[in-house]
Amino acid sequence: MSGVRAAARRLIPAALLNWYRHRRTELEETRNAARSHGEVFDDIYRNYRWGGRGRAAFFSGHGSNDEAADPYVRCVRDFIGAHGIDSVCDLGCGDFRVGAEIASAVGRYIGIDVVPGLVDWLNANHAQPGKVMFRCADMAADPLPAANLYLIRQVLQHLSNDAIARVVANLPPAGWLIVTEHQPDDARLISPNRDKRSGSTIRLQKGSGVYLERPPFSLRGFDGMILEVVGENHAGKPEGFIRSFLFRLGGPDGF
Ligand SMILES: C[S@@+](CC[C@H](N)C(=O)[O-])C[C@H]1O[C@@H](n2cnc3c(N)ncnc32)[C@H](O)[C@@H]1O
């Protein structure tokens, strides 16, 4: 957090800050109602709505920092080793800080993201011919490449329920899927899968989160939670859990 923002936090009453945040979110999400996913997330990166201004060309948020990402990377790398995975498709790959640690453990890595400028930057800076590739696509609408393992990490939490339902309908018919979502502590969960407009915020402040195996999404092939890490709220305080869930696409539940 910059010194100016930290000082502002100390001087401005918490209630006023919360009102300002709420109002800013409302305005952003009202504007987003008429935008495509590409436009919504391009706006987030251009305006550094997930932080990182002055530090990186593209910044996918603090959730991609080492302390949050390390246990996830270890978990996915272990899964790749245990299941003989040779191709990974990372849906909503973002700035590739997390993806890079996974790409090095697998024969072929394809990162998909909906922001054209980000994908151009990834291809210019991180592609390795035949091994690491990036493609611009909307995972809710466009054909997705074949892979043994699909990853969706902290993406769905930013999407509306309508968009998530379209992602579910667009998932490939076979392969493993690991979905990672920031969810509230069970004691603070008011209702799962509460709707929101697509944008930079998530459902945590509304006492909700995305639970893909539950209605209205009810994705089949659920095989349980494989990782749980304490999450942080927008003020950097511990709040909720970042949980990873395993699915076998096209499979029955609890196979
Ligand atoms: C919070 S970032 C997470 C990045 C990465 N998965 C990680 O954990 O570091 C969410 C990313 O999902 C991308 N995204 C959002 N909606 C998408 C969609 N419909 N299709 C493809 N990518 C999408 C955004 O552009 C953004 O880069």
The ligand as a Gaussian input file, in Angstrom:
#p B3LYP/6-31G(d) Opt

LIG

0 1
 C       -7.680000     -12.113000     -10.361000
 S       -6.978000     -12.562000     -11.886000
 C       -6.306000     -14.179000     -11.467000
 C       -5.122000     -14.531000     -12.335000
 C       -4.492000     -15.893000     -12.060000
 N       -5.425000     -16.970000     -12.258000
 C       -3.886000     -15.942000     -10.674000
 O       -4.402000     -16.666000      -9.823000
 O       -2.886000     -15.269000     -10.459000
 C       -8.385000     -13.010000     -12.918000
 C       -8.021000     -13.125000     -14.394000
 O       -9.104000     -13.750000     -15.091000
 C       -9.244000     -13.133000     -16.361000
 N      -10.619000     -13.375000     -16.836000
 C      -11.760000     -12.882000     -16.314000
 N      -12.832000     -13.295000     -17.020000
 C      -12.358000     -14.078000     -18.015000
 C      -12.990000     -14.788000     -19.069000
 N      -14.324000     -14.758000     -19.241000
 N      -12.209000     -15.510000     -19.914000
 C      -10.855000     -15.528000     -19.748000
 N      -10.201000     -14.856000     -18.766000
 C      -10.945000     -14.140000     -17.891000
 C       -8.933000     -11.677000     -16.078000
 O       -8.596000     -10.936000     -17.219000
 C       -7.774000     -11.797000     -15.088000
 O       -6.554000     -11.807000     -15.749000

